[in-house]
Amino acid sequence: MTRFLPDRFIFTGSYNRSVDALVETRLARALLAGETDAFERFVLHFRSKVFHFSWLMCGSPEDAEEVAQETLLKVFESFDQLRDPDRVRAWVFRIARNACLMQRRKSVFAPARELSLDDLPASEEVPDSARRPEGELLRSDLRAVIDRVIVELPPSYRAVVVLRDLEDFTTEETAQILELDIDVVKTRLHRGRAAMRQKLDCYLNNHCLEDQPSPNPAPLTAAERRNLYATWQKRAMARQPVT
């Protein structure tokens, strides 16, 4: 019997927007206030998220490691430019997206050929799909398969699917991070989901994909941590009033 796949993929253990948004805002405010203990918590919270996003976008763990470190460095270098702590997550992911684009241009791991727009199924309808549809709740053990399917999408579609369906950004936030019109985001999201649905249906019904675990970031080295901390501390000290 064919198993139903909803338009929007729902994951167990995925991003809890209401809870995490509050945590992220508090972390941002604490960092802006120069609270030392917030540094470790901020790095712990965001590094794995940025690594996973970067791996899906860049296609290799090696590049994802580079992008994760570069993103955090850029974040701490310019943290005093964050005007709205409530939007820290979108701000971090926009920096990660730009860092990943730069990394792909110079990476030896980048594929020789990317899929083109013609490789994805066309669609006549472009629903917003902002609501969560009823349907099968995809188990957490399918997450690695879903990751593999996303990696095979063209980068422009991949970015939209990751931000909307894995990271749970709104359509408007996704458009801002990627610097796209909202209608373009809706179109790419719909077509990206359609391509994923075909491959996931094949996995669920015919087991045509083998499970392979998704990579995790390596622990920060002492040198990497010192570099991040020194970068943040320099900005934090610059914000302190002169007495």
N, C-alpha and C positions, 0 to 999 in steps of 0.2 A: 504494500500500500504506500502510495506517495505521501511523504511527510510534508506538512505545510511549512513554508518559510515566509515570515512576515516581511513587509517592505522595510521595516526598521528592525535592525538586529539588536536584541536585548541580551545583555550578558549578566550572569550572576557575578556578584563581587565587583561590578563596574563602578565608575565614578558616581559618588553620591553628591550631586550638585549642591544641595542645600546645606549639607554638613561641611563638605570640603571648602565651599566658598567662604564660609564663616572662618574656618581655620586659616585659609590663605590670606584673608583680609587681616586677621590678627597678626599673622606672621609678617606681613608687609608693614603694618604699623609699628611692630616691634623693631624690625630692621631699620626703619626710618628713624626710630627713636634711639638707635644705637645700642639696643639690648643684645649683649654678647651671646646669650643662650639661644636667641632666635636664629643665629646663623646656622648652627648645626641642624636645627629642626627644619629650616627652609631648604637646605641642601638635601636632607633626607627625603623631604616631601616631594620636591620637584625633580630631582636628578633622575629617578627611575621613570617618571612620566616623560621627561624630555628624551631620555634614551630610547624608550619604546617608540615614541613618535618619530624620532630620527632614524631608527632602524627601519621602520615601515616606509619612510620617505626616501632614505638613502640606499637601502637595500643590503647593507652589510654591517655586522656588529662593529667592525673596525672604524668605519665612518661614523657610526652612531656614538661611539666613545668620544671621538674627536668633537663631534657636534655638541654633545652633552656638556663637555668641559668648556668649549668655546661659548656656548649659550650662557652658562652660569657666570663666566668671566664678564661677558657683555652686560649681563644683568647687574652684577655688582659694580661694574665700572660706571654704569649710568643709573644706579638705583635712585639717586637724588632727583632724577627727572620724572619719576613715577608720580603723576599728579593725583591719581585716584586709586588708593589701595584696594578698593572694591573690584578693580579691573586688573589686578596683578596677574591673574592667570592668563588672560588673553594677551597681556603685554609680554609675558614670558614666552608664550607659544609663538608670538609674532617674531620675536628675536630668534627662536629656534628655527622657524621656517626660513628666515633669511640666512642663518648660518648653514642650514642644510643645502640650500641652493648654491652657496659658495663652495661647500665641500664637494658637491657632485661635479662641479666644473673641473676640479683638480684631482678627483679620486681615481685611483687605479682600479677600484672595484666597481665603478659605474658601468652599466651594461653598454655594449656597443650600439645597441638599437633599443629604443623605447617603443612600447606599443603606441600606435597612432589612434586618433579618434575613430577611425573607421573599424578598428578592431573591437569596438564595443557595440552592443545592440542599440539600434535606434529606438526612440520612443516618441509617441505622438502626444502623450500627456506628461505634464510636469507638476505633480502634486507637491505641496509644501511638505507634507508628511511630518509636520512638527509634533503631532500627537503620537503616543505610543500605541500601535495597533494591537488588537487581541491576536493571540496566536501562540505558537510554541515558544517556550522560554529556552533559548539555547544554553546548554550546559557549559560550565566553565571548562570542561575537557575538550570543547570544540574551539576554544580560543586560539590555540596554536594553528588549527586549520584555517580559521578566519584570518589570522595574521598572514598566512601564506597566500591566501586568495587576494588579500588587499595589496600585497607586495607586487602581484602580477598586473595590477591596474596601471594605466598611464598615470604619471605623477600628478597631473592636474586633477584627475578624478580621485586619485588616492588621497590627496590632501583633504578634499572635501569630505570624503567618507570617514576618514580618521577623526577629523575635528567634530563632525556632526554626530557620528554614531558610536565612536569609541570614547571620545573625550567629552561628549555631550554639550558642546557649545551650541548656542542658538544659530539659526540661519544668519541673523544679522551680525553676530560676533564672528562667525566663520568668514563672512564677506569682508569684515574689517581686517581680520588677521591676514587673509590672502589678498587683500586689496582688489576685490572683485565686486561687480554689481550683484545684488541679491538674486536677480533672475538667473544670472550665470551660475551661481551657487546651486540654485534649485535644479537647473538642468543637469549639471554635472553630478549632483547627488543622485538624481533619479536614474541616470544612465549607469553610474557606478554601482548602485544597488542592483540594477537589473543584471549586470555582468556577474556580480558576486552571487546573486541568487541562482544563476545557472550552475556555477561551479559548486556551490554548497549543496544544491539539490543532487548533483552527481555524487557528492561525498555521502550524503545521508542515505541515498537510495541504492547506490552502486559501489560505495566504498572505493571510489576512484582516486582518492588522495590518501597518502600515508601521513599519519600523525608524526610531526617532528616538533620538538619543544622550541618555543621561541627563546631567543637569547636574553640573558639578564646582564645588566652592567657589572663590570668588574668593580671591586671595592676601590674607593679613592686611595691613591697612594699618598704618602705623607707629603710629598712635594706638591701634588695637585691640591691637596687641602690647604697647605700653607699659602699657595698662590691665590686661591680663592679668598681665603680669610684676609690676607694682606690687602687684596683689592677692595674688599668690602670695608675693612677697617679704615683704609685711607679715605674713602668717601664718607664714612660715618664720622670720622674726626673732622672732616672739612665742614660738616653740617653743625658742629657744636659751636655755640656762641662764644665769642672771645670775651674773656673777663679781665 
